Amino acid sequence: MALKLAVSSDISRIVSCVGLALALAGCSETVGQGSLASSAQAVANVMQPSGFSPRPATLAVTQTEGAPNALQSQYMALFNADVAARDVALTDQAGARYLARGYISAFPVDGGARLTYVWDIYDRTNHRAQRLNDEIALKGTAPDPWSLVDTAAIAALAARSASDLAAYLSNTPEAMAAAATGAAAQAAAAAQAIQPAAAQAAPQAAPSPALSYTNAN
């Protein structure tokens, strides 16, 4: 009984999360190409991971821009490795459920600079489902803020953006539905495993005593 209650609780939690994900998806907006806003003015917008795998929400990166070519290439190499480590399934545009367009920016602030990213996530109908953005602080003084960006800063930004993206994809309807299907399959397997065990544990009926006859003489 305890196992059944635990499985039911997991399925209920997944169903609730599916409803939330669908509600969030309903708040999407249509945007045209070239709609990426300057990340210098973006407020941090990240999501908490759901605890489910983001793999069912396959993703294709269709565009990245903003950084000098060398830094852009370095960032994407690190980003691709980081999202793969977080169980994100990168694929081509034809096979993806979501499309991502990214923008990296560096801008001066007092005492240093800010290195930021923006990822706009679109569904298959070209509706923007989510905007993710975050930043890291850079210390130093230079007329060009990009000159303050070193390998460690690019690696930190790639890891931060990969983590935020994986968290968002883990909250999508595709990730939730796959988790619900997996929980249902586990519940069915657990029920099948319980039945033989319950049959073996059931008390056996005591055999009836043999009838005997006494000679009346």
N, C-alpha and C positions, 0 to 999 in steps of 0.2 A: 504493500500500500504506500509506503514511504517513497519507493521508487516511482510509482505512478504519479504521486503528487508532485515530485520534483520535476519530472518530465513535463507535466501539465503546466507547471509554473514557467518553465523555459519557453514552451510554445506560446503561452499567453504574453510573455515579455516580447517575444519576436513579433507577434501579431500587433502589439501596441506600437512597436518601433516601425513596423511597416506603415501603419497609419500615419505616424509622424513624418516619415520620409515622403509619403505621397502628398501630405499637406505642404511640405516644403517645396516639393516639385511643382505644385500648383501655383507657387508664387514666382515662377520664372517669368522672364521678360524677353521679348524679341529684340535683338540688336543686330545691326548690320556689320559688315566687315570693317576692320579698322576702328573698332569701338573701344579699344583698350585705353583706359584713362591713365594719366600720369600717376605712377606709384608714389611720387613725392608727396601727393596730397591724400594718399589712401590711409585709412585708419585700419589697424590690424583686424583681420576678419578670418578667424580660424574656427574649426569645429572639433569637438571631442570625438574620439573613436568610439564606435558602437560595441566593439568587442568581437565583431564578425569579420570574416575575410572580405577584403575589397575585390578579390579576384573576379567574381562574376560581373562586375561593372567594368568591362574592358574599356581601355582608353587609348586614344591616338593623339599624339602631340602634333598639331598641324602648323604651329608657328611659334617661334621665340625670337625676340628682338630686344634692342635697347642697349646692350653692352657691347664694348669693343669685341671684334671677332675672336681674338685669342681667349678672352675671358668667357665669351659666350660658348665657345666650344668646350672649354674646361668645365663650365657649369653644367652643360648638358650631359657630358660624359659622367660626371659625378651624380647628377640627378637620375639618370637612367639606372645606374647601379643601386642608388638608394631606394627608388620606388620598387625595383625588383626584390630587394631585400625585405620590403614591407608587404610583399605578396600582391602588388599591383600588376595586373596583366596589361602590358603595352602591346599594341597590335597596330595594323595598318588602318587607314581611315575607313575602308570598306567593311571591315569586320568589327569596328568599335561601336560600343553603345554610347560612349561619350567622347567629345572632342575637346582638346585643351589648347588654348592659345596663351602664351606667356610673355611677360615683359619684365625686364630687369632695369633698375635705375639706381644711380648714385647721385646724391645731392649734398651740398655742404650744410653743416649746422655748426653752432657754437661748440668749439672744442674738437671738431672732427667732421664726420660725415655719416650719412645713413645709406646703407645698401638694402634695397627693397626688391621684392618680387610681387607681381600680380599674375594670378592664373584665372582666366575666365573659362568656365566649364560649360559646354553646350551639349544639348541632347541631339538626337538624330534629326530633329526637325529645325535645327539651328536656333532654338530658344536657349537663352542663357539660363542654365539651371543654378549656377552659383559663381560668385566671385570670391577668390581666396587671396589674401595678401598679408604679408608680414615683413619685418625688417630686422636688421641687426645694426648695432652701433659700431662705428670705426673711429679710432682715436688718431689724432695727428693734425697737421696743418699742411695744406697744399692747395694751390690754385685750381688744380683739377682733382675732383673727388675720386675719380677712377684710379689715380695714382696711389691712393691709400688702400686699394683692394688688393690683397695678396691671396695666396693659395688657401690659407686657413679661412679667410673670410668667404671665399667662393664655396669652399667645402661646407662651411656652416650654413650658408644660405641654401645650398642644394639639399642638405639634410633637413633643414627646417621646412622647405617647400615640399619635399617628398613626404614628410610626416604629416603635414597639413592636408595634402592631397589624398593620401591613403585614408586619413580619418574621414574626409568627406565621402569618398567612394564606399567606405564601410557602412555609411548611413543611407545609401541609395536603395530604392525598391528592389533592384536586382540582387544586391547583397543580402537584404533582409529575406527575400523570397527563397534564396538558396539556403540560408540558415534555417528557415522554417521547414523546408523539405528535408534537410539533414536531421533536424530534431525529430520530425515525424518518423523518419526511417529508423532512428535510434530507438524511439519509443516502441515501434513495431518489433524490432529485434529483441528489445528487453522483455516485451510481453511474451514472445515465443520462448525465450530462455526461462522465464518464470514458470510456464506451464508444466514442463517435465519435472522441474524441481518440486513444484507443488504436488504433483502426482506421487512422486517418490516419498514426500514427507507426510502424505495423508496416512492416518492410522489404519492398519489392516484389521479387518473384522476377525474376531476370534473364531476359530473353527468350532462348529457345533459338536458337542460330545457324541460319541458313537452310542447308538441305542443298544441296550443289552436286554436279554430276556432271561427270566428266572424260572426254572422248572417248578411248576406249581405243586408237584408231588413231593 
